[in-house]
Structures are given as structure tokens and as C-alpha cells.
Amino acid sequence: MLGVAGVAFKRGIPREYELRKHTYAQLKELGLGAQAAQHVIKKTRDAYTTLKANIRAGNLGKTGSKRRIKAESKPITFRPNAAQPYDDRCLSWQYDAQTVSIWTTVGRLKGVAGKVPGP
């Protein structure tokens, strides 16, 4: 099974929507929520966009250079503990209990105590 970056590399998918068509169901099967899956796809597509811009700008050397060949010859990878994007749809506030539920890469953490902002 290929990850999102592997699918993008293998198929040469240039657009986020196209990548979503090929990977969203797989991410959902792995247990990611809808918003988290969208963030994974966007993060991967943005990484490939950045790589392409660096190649076009000559930041990885001329055509045929070792550094450029290395960058172009394999899928992008992310560190296991790399930051993940969040937005308000990844959080759920329980105002009465003054807790929050938050999606993490290891699942949803529920009942996290702390000061919860008012409605």
C-alpha cells in the first residue's frame, strides 16, 4: 500500500483534487477523520509544489546533478514526528466540563482539561 506521497510520486498527480480522489478513501480506512485526511493530502501536495518550485529555480542544481537526481527520483517523506496542521474542525469543546477533545496522529484525545473559552 502506497502512502499519499507515494501515490502522488507514482502517478505524477499535479493537483490536490486529483490526489484526493486517489487517496482519501485509503486515509479514512486507516482511521483518520475527514478533516485530518484533507490536511494530510494538502500537506503532501504542498510539499511537491515546493519541490517543483525549487527544481525550477535551480536550487537543487542543474539537470543531471546528483542532488537534483536524488530529489526527483523518490517520493517525498516526512519525519515521523513532523508537525501536523490543525484547524477548529480538529477540536471539540465541552464547555460545561471545561474540557476539549482533540484529534492527534495517535487518535482522538478526549476530556483534556484546561481553560475553555466561552461560546
C-alpha positions in Angstrom: 0.0 0.0 0.0 1.4 3.4 -1.0 1.1 6.4 1.2 -0.2 9.7 -0.1 3.3 10.9 -1.1 3.9 7.6 -2.9 0.7 7.9 -4.9 1.5 11.4 -5.9 5.0 10.4 -7.0 4.0 7.3 -8.8 1.1 8.9 -10.7 2.6 12.3 -11.1 -0.6 13.9 -9.9 -0.3 17.7 -10.3 -3.5 18.8 -8.4 -4.8 18.4 -4.9 -8.3 17.4 -6.0 -6.9 14.7 -8.2 -4.7 13.4 -5.4 -7.7 13.4 -3.1 -9.6 11.2 -5.5 -6.9 8.6 -5.3 -6.1 8.7 -1.6 -9.0 10.0 0.6 -10.7 6.6 1.0 -7.4 4.9 2.0 -6.8 7.5 4.7 -10.3 7.1 6.0 -9.8 3.3 6.2 -6.6 3.9 8.2 -8.8 5.7 10.8 -8.2 9.4 10.0 -11.1 11.7 10.4 -12.3 13.7 7.3 -10.5 16.9 8.2 -7.3 15.2 9.2 -7.3 13.3 5.9 -7.7 16.5 4.0 -4.8 18.1 5.8 -2.6 15.1 5.0 -3.4 15.4 1.3 -2.9 19.2 1.3 0.4 18.9 3.2 1.7 16.3 0.7 0.6 18.3 -2.3 2.2 21.5 -0.9 5.5 19.6 -0.4 5.5 18.5 -4.0 4.7 22.1 -5.2 7.7 23.4 -3.1 10.0 20.7 -4.6 8.9 21.6 -8.1 9.5 25.3 -7.5 13.0 24.6 -6.1 13.8 22.5 -9.1 12.5 25.2 -11.5 14.5 27.9 -9.6 17.7 25.8 -9.9 18.0 25.4 -6.1 18.8 21.7 -6.4 21.3 22.1 -9.2 21.3 21.7 -12.9 19.6 18.8 -14.8 21.7 15.7 -14.1 23.3 16.9 -10.9 23.5 14.4 -8.0 21.4 16.5 -5.7 18.6 17.1 -8.3 18.5 13.4 -9.4 18.2 12.4 -5.7 15.3 14.8 -5.1 13.5 13.8 -8.3 14.0 10.0 -8.0 11.9 9.1 -4.9 8.7 10.1 -3.1 8.8 12.9 -0.6 9.0 11.7 3.0 8.0 13.3 6.3 9.6 12.8 9.7 7.6 10.5 12.0 7.0 13.3 14.5 6.6 16.1 11.9 4.1 18.8 12.8 0.5 18.4 11.6 -1.8 21.2 10.6 -4.8 21.8 12.7 -7.9 23.9 12.4 -11.0 24.3 14.5 -12.6 21.2 13.0 -9.9 19.1 14.7 -11.1 20.3 18.1 -14.3 19.8 20.0 -15.0 21.9 23.0 -17.1 20.7 26.0 -18.0 24.0 27.7 -19.8 22.6 30.7 -17.0 20.2 31.7 -14.3 22.7 30.6 -12.5 20.1 28.5 -11.5 19.7 25.0 -11.3 16.8 22.6 -8.5 17.0 20.0 -7.5 14.8 17.1 -3.9 13.6 17.2 -1.9 11.3 15.0 -2.5 8.5 17.5 -6.2 9.0 17.8 -8.7 11.4 19.5 -7.8 12.6 23.0 -11.0 13.2 25.0 -11.5 15.1 28.2 -8.4 17.2 28.1 -8.7 19.6 31.0 -7.9 23.3 30.8 -9.5 26.7 30.5 -12.1 26.5 27.7 -13.1 29.8 26.1 -16.7 30.9 26.4 -19.2 30.4 23.5 
